[in-house]
Amino acid sequence: MKRDKKEITGCLDILVTQNEDEFEGITTRWNEVLIHGDPQGLRSLASLLLQLADLDQEQVVDIPIGAREHIQLRPKLELSNSSTAEVIIGRLDAKGTGTFYDNYIPKDKDRTIE
């Protein structure tokens, strides 16, 4: 994987929205991340995700032990001009140790972290 080369082709738009709903006097707030693209844009994002997943971090010399490989996608560069946030997609497992970062909580609390 070429670390500084983002291969997003086609159209890819990533938006963060803040939502609010009120029901019976209780207000609920949440954020959503919306990822939209044309077929070429979605395929190029999928390709980057697969490259990141398949990368052998142990073989990358400029990642220190304990660090995690990541891809940075920025509005007006790799993403559309209408994208509202910089997006960092990264590995959860650290090079050399395989550990996850401390604030990670698995969705299934009974599942052990591999």
C-alpha positions in Angstrom: 0.0 0.0 0.0 1.4 3.4 -0.9 1.0 5.3 2.3 0.5 8.8 0.9 -1.5 8.0 -2.2 -5.2 8.1 -1.8 -6.8 6.4 -4.7 -10.4 7.8 -4.4 -11.8 8.0 -7.9 -15.3 8.9 -9.0 -17.5 10.8 -6.6 -17.5 10.3 -2.8 -19.3 12.5 -0.3 -19.1 12.0 3.5 -21.3 14.1 5.8 -21.8 14.2 9.5 -25.3 15.2 10.6 -26.6 16.1 14.0 -30.1 14.9 14.7 -32.7 15.6 17.3 -36.1 14.1 18.0 -38.6 14.8 20.8 -41.2 12.3 21.9 -43.4 12.7 25.0 -41.1 15.4 26.4 -37.9 13.4 26.0 -35.4 14.8 23.6 -33.0 12.3 21.9 -29.9 13.6 20.1 -27.6 11.6 17.9 -25.0 11.9 15.1 -25.0 10.1 11.8 -22.2 9.6 9.3 -23.5 9.6 5.8 -21.3 8.0 3.1 -22.6 8.4 -0.5 -20.9 7.8 -3.8 -21.3 6.9 -7.3 -20.3 3.3 -8.2 -16.7 4.3 -9.0 -16.4 6.3 -5.8 -17.8 3.5 -3.6 -15.6 0.9 -5.3 -12.4 3.0 -4.7 -13.3 3.4 -1.0 -13.9 -0.3 -0.8 -10.5 -0.9 -2.5 -8.8 1.4 0.1 -10.5 -0.5 2.9 -9.3 -3.8 1.5 -5.8 -2.6 1.1 -5.8 -1.4 4.7 -7.2 -4.6 6.0 -4.7 -6.7 4.0 -1.7 -4.6 4.9 1.0 -6.5 6.8 1.8 -3.7 9.3 4.9 -5.7 10.5 6.5 -5.2 7.1 6.0 -1.4 7.0 9.3 0.1 8.2 8.0 3.7 8.8 5.3 2.6 11.3 6.7 2.3 14.8 5.8 -0.6 17.1 2.5 0.3 18.8 1.3 2.5 16.0 -1.6 1.8 13.6 -1.8 2.3 9.9 -4.5 4.7 8.7 -5.8 6.5 5.7 -6.8 10.2 5.8 -9.6 11.5 3.5 -10.0 15.2 3.3 -12.8 17.4 1.9 -11.8 19.1 -1.4 -8.9 16.7 -1.9 -9.8 13.0 -1.7 -13.5 13.8 -0.9 -16.1 16.1 -2.5 -16.2 19.8 -1.8 -19.5 19.2 0.0 -18.0 16.7 2.5 -18.2 18.2 6.0 -15.5 16.3 7.8 -12.0 14.9 7.5 -12.2 11.1 7.8 -9.5 8.9 9.2 -9.9 5.2 8.6 -7.5 3.1 10.6 -6.5 -0.3 11.8 -7.6 -1.2 15.3 -4.7 -3.5 15.9 -1.3 -2.0 16.7 1.9 -3.0 14.9 4.0 -5.4 16.9 1.6 -5.9 19.7 -1.8 -6.4 18.0 -3.4 -4.5 20.9 -6.4 -2.3 20.5 -6.4 1.3 21.9 -7.6 1.7 25.5 -11.0 3.3 24.9 -12.2 0.5 22.5 -15.3 -1.3 23.8 -16.4 -4.3 21.7 -20.1 -4.3 20.7 -20.4 -7.8 22.3 -19.1 -7.3 25.8 -18.6 -11.0 26.2 -16.3 -11.2 23.2 -12.6 -11.1 23.9 -10.4 -8.8 22.0 -8.3 -10.7 19.5 
